[in-house]
Amino acid sequence: MPHDAIGLVFAENESVDPAQLNDLYTTVGWDNDRRRTDRETTDMLRTSCYHIAAHTVDGILIGFARVCGDPYVVQVLDVITHPDYRRRGIATRCMGGVLGHLLASDYVSVTLTDGSTLDGFYHRFGFRPISPDTPSRVWNRQISENNQ
């Protein structure tokens, strides 16, 4: 696995340690009750259409994103970065991988729910609000292709 200039390894659709992913969910505050099991997370990864993971050179998972759905309709899910590693371009790099996957696909509908406080983050990847007062975003292939 190649690593980037800041010493991180990004891997697409490769094995992810479910315990590390569950720990990352807890660290970012998405599973404070630790209800996720390794088995459920393994099943989740297996059914994902695509995923990208960012690890330190020591193998610690610090960033993640995935696409899940069927051949026609998918959602971008779980775009997360460990709090100690934010503002280093990790989520941007993960979304770059997601965007590459989307552009290579024939999906009819791609959505995500933006619960972040990163104003405009998903906008630069071609996601637009479905309506003004909702966190739901829909991907526009033409906008994404024109920005490449």
JOKA-V614184 format. One record per residue. N is the residue number from 1. RES is the residue in three letters. SS is DSSP state (H for helix, E for strand, - for the rest). PHI is phi in degrees with one decimal (none if undefined). PSI is psi in degrees with one decimal (NA if undefined). Layout:
<<N	RES	SS	PHI	PSI> <N	RES	SS	PHI	PSI>>
This chain:
<<1	MET	-	none	125.3> <2	PRO	-	-73.3	148.5> <3	HIS	E	-113.6	158.4> <4	ASP	-	-95.1	-174.3> <5	ALA	-	-64.7	-23.8> <6	ILE	-	-97.8	16.5> <7	GLY	-	78.7	27.3> <8	LEU	E	-110.7	150.5> <9	VAL	E	-110.6	125.9> <10	PHE	E	-110.4	129.9> <11	ALA	E	-133.1	131.4> <12	GLU	E	-101.5	128.6> <13	ASN	-	56.1	27.0> <14	GLU	-	-99.8	169.4> <15	SER	-	-58.7	136.1> <16	VAL	-	-123.1	132.9> <17	ASP	-	-68.8	115.8> <18	PRO	H	-62.6	-32.0> <19	ALA	H	-66.1	-40.8> <20	GLN	H	-66.7	-39.7> <21	LEU	H	-65.4	-42.4> <22	ASN	H	-62.2	-39.8> <23	ASP	H	-62.9	-39.4> <24	LEU	H	-64.6	-42.8> <25	TYR	H	-56.8	-43.0> <26	THR	H	-66.6	-43.8> <27	THR	H	-60.4	-38.2> <28	VAL	-	-84.4	-0.5> <29	GLY	-	89.2	15.4> <30	TRP	-	-93.3	-8.2> <31	ASP	-	-149.6	59.1> <32	ASN	-	-62.9	-25.6> <33	ASP	-	-86.9	-1.6> <34	ARG	-	50.9	48.7> <35	ARG	-	-82.7	-18.3> <36	ARG	-	-70.7	135.7> <37	THR	-	-105.8	157.8> <38	ASP	H	-61.1	-38.3> <39	ARG	H	-64.7	-45.8> <40	GLU	H	-63.1	-39.9> <41	THR	H	-68.2	-38.0> <42	THR	H	-61.4	-44.3> <43	ASP	H	-62.6	-40.9> <44	MET	H	-60.5	-46.4> <45	LEU	H	-63.1	-39.2> <46	ARG	H	-64.8	-33.8> <47	THR	H	-91.1	-3.3> <48	SER	-	-73.1	144.2> <49	CYS	-	-73.9	-30.0> <50	TYR	E	-162.3	145.7> <51	HIS	E	-149.9	155.0> <52	ILE	E	-133.4	137.1> <53	ALA	E	-128.3	142.0> <54	ALA	E	-112.4	127.5> <55	HIS	E	-123.4	152.6> <56	THR	E	-71.0	166.9> <57	VAL	-	-64.7	-16.7> <58	ASP	-	-86.4	0.6> <59	GLY	-	89.7	13.7> <60	ILE	-	-88.4	126.1> <61	LEU	E	-71.8	124.0> <62	ILE	E	-129.7	-5.3> <63	GLY	E	-154.6	152.8> <64	PHE	E	-163.5	149.6> <65	ALA	E	-156.5	153.5> <66	ARG	E	-148.7	162.4> <67	VAL	E	-122.5	132.9> <68	CYS	E	-137.8	141.1> <69	GLY	E	159.6	-146.1> <70	ASP	-	-122.1	-173.4> <71	PRO	-	-64.2	-11.1> <72	TYR	-	-115.6	-40.3> <73	VAL	E	-126.1	124.3> <74	VAL	E	-136.2	164.3> <75	GLN	E	-125.3	144.6> <76	VAL	E	-88.5	128.1> <77	LEU	E	-132.6	156.4> <78	ASP	E	58.4	43.3> <79	VAL	E	-79.0	101.5> <80	ILE	E	-135.8	149.9> <81	THR	E	-136.7	136.1> <82	HIS	-	-55.7	135.3> <83	PRO	H	-55.1	-32.7> <84	ASP	H	-72.0	-10.5> <85	TYR	H	-119.8	12.3> <86	ARG	-	-72.2	159.1> <87	ARG	-	68.2	30.0> <88	ARG	-	-122.0	9.4> <89	GLY	-	85.2	11.1> <90	ILE	H	-68.9	-48.2> <91	ALA	H	-64.1	-36.6> <92	THR	H	-62.7	-44.8> <93	ARG	H	-65.1	-40.8> <94	CYS	H	-63.0	-43.7> <95	MET	H	-67.6	-29.3> <96	GLY	H	-61.7	-41.2> <97	GLY	H	-65.0	-43.1> <98	VAL	H	-59.8	-46.6> <99	LEU	H	-60.7	-42.2> <100	GLY	H	-59.0	-41.5> <101	HIS	H	-63.4	-45.2> <102	LEU	H	-63.2	-43.2> <103	LEU	H	-65.4	-28.3> <104	ALA	-	-85.3	-3.3> <105	SER	-	-98.4	175.4> <106	ASP	-	-117.5	27.3> <107	TYR	-	-58.0	141.4> <108	VAL	-	-86.7	-36.3> <109	SER	E	-139.9	129.4> <110	VAL	E	-130.1	125.2> <111	THR	E	-131.4	167.5> <112	LEU	E	-155.0	162.4> <113	THR	E	-111.1	121.9> <114	ASP	-	-96.1	100.8> <115	GLY	-	-101.5	9.4> <116	SER	-	-82.6	172.3> <117	THR	-	-109.2	19.2> <118	LEU	-	-91.1	85.4> <119	ASP	-	-54.4	119.9> <120	GLY	-	81.6	0.5> <121	PHE	-	-56.6	-52.5> <122	TYR	H	-75.6	-21.5> <123	HIS	H	-58.3	-40.4> <124	ARG	H	-71.8	-9.5> <125	PHE	H	-101.2	8.6> <126	GLY	-	95.7	10.3> <127	PHE	E	-93.6	132.0> <128	ARG	E	-124.3	150.1> <129	PRO	E	-59.1	139.6> <130	ILE	-	-71.3	-39.6> <131	SER	-	-148.2	161.5> <132	PRO	-	-58.2	-34.9> <133	ASP	-	-109.5	34.4> <134	THR	-	-132.4	148.3> <135	PRO	-	-80.3	-2.3> <136	SER	E	-72.8	137.1> <137	ARG	E	-127.8	146.9> <138	VAL	E	-120.6	141.7> <139	TRP	E	-86.2	136.4> <140	ASN	-	-112.7	108.3> <141	ARG	H	-58.0	-42.9> <142	GLN	H	-63.4	-41.7> <143	ILE	H	-63.5	-43.4> <144	SER	H	-64.4	-42.7> <145	GLU	H	-65.3	-37.4> <146	ASN	H	-70.6	-25.3> <147	ASN	-	-86.9	-5.0> <148	GLN	-	-80.9	NA>>
